[in-house]
Amino acid sequence: MTAFGEREAAVYADQFEIYSGNANRDLARKIAHSVGMEPGQAEVFTFANENIFVRILDNVREKDVFLVQPTSRPVNQSIMELLIMIDAFKRASAGRITAVVPYYAYGRSDKKDQPRVPITARLIADMITVAGADRMLTMDLHQGQIQGFFNIPVDELTAVHILSRYFLDQKLDDCVVVTDLGFAKRARQFAELLDSPLAIVEKRRHGNLDRAEVINVIGEVRGRRAIIVDDEIDTAGTLIEITRALEREGVTEIHACATHGVLSDPAIERIAASNLAEVVVTDTIPLPPEKRIPRIKVLSVAPLIGEAIKRIHRGESVGALFGAEAAHTQEMLLWQDGLDPSDDDDGTGGPGDTDDVPLNASASAGA
């Protein structure tokens, strides 16, 4: 109220900052650029005795802090960096701390399926919560119920719309979407976006090995182009087994896509030696130069995460990105890091370009 008894208009202060550890600094930079800012400054390094040291170089008192740190290779170091940085922000009196974990490690250990084994996905959730995070923002968890392991709010994004837009722009005809039972719900949405039928692969995993045996392909795939979709590609053993099964069923051409390109050895060699036309992943996990073969295409999820960060900060709906505003989410593929393709005279900014695909979501988000 003013001195004259009149109600003052609300003042909106856009006080939020984006920081990152060492796991994927390039993604953090692109996310920050997508919302028109630079990443915050912090020192994160390891002493000779392998102890991690963190120092925040900015004043974050009462600010809304978003910490981008996928728990990717080296996994355990990335997790410790995330926890220590959360603690540093908490002790620096940050107003709210959101852990932005595009790739959530240990996601496969989400149940006790053998005697005397841990549920590590729950353990990591407890560690993030106890460290002091107030919220969690992630993308395509291995199983959606992992959200229930957290006692803090969790927003789970999906790359299904961006990946489907990529294949729509390829104008492939007579396609069938192929997945396993674990990713069937998201794959059905993917198939609906492509207006294609869905086929399910029944597989059996042998013990704790990174190897699965394809038992059966359920659905009509003969004479069609197949698009295999999953949440992650690790050693590519399962992917190659599915590819061989589809070849036996008479599929004419095979593409593959996944949100997380873990691509542990010997994944690159297996993909290069296969008959896969292409493998499309996102940049939730950084792909080192030695693994950037022509058959692998990388799409950026930076504008999607950037838009979600803005919505979380402003108290707006994140779910609308995949409901009423799903078309807007698909359009994010058209952005490049620092470049609006509509101004690109040589036409190289289209969805087939893989050099830092999207940027500035804020330019088209109605912000």
Buried (B, 14 or more C-beta within 10 A) or exposed (E): EEEEEEEEEEEEEEEBBBBBBBBBBBBBBBBBBBBBBEBBEBEBEEEEEEEBEBEBEEEBEEBBBBBBBBBBBEBEBBBBBBBBBBBBBBEBEBBBBBBBBBBBBBBBBBEEEEEEEEBBBBEBBEBBBEBBBBBBBBBBBBBBEBBEBBEBEBBBBBBBBBBBBBBBBBEBEEBBBBBBEBBEEBBBBBBEBBEBBBBBBEBEEEEEEEEBEBEEBEBEBEEBBBBBBBBBBBBBBBBBBBBBBBBEBEBEBBBBBBBBBBBEEEBBEBBBEBEBBBBBBBBBBBBEEEBEEEBBBBBBBBBBBBBBBBBBBEEEEBEEBBEEBBEBBBBBBBBBBEBBBEEEEEEEBEBEBBEBBBBBBBEBBEE
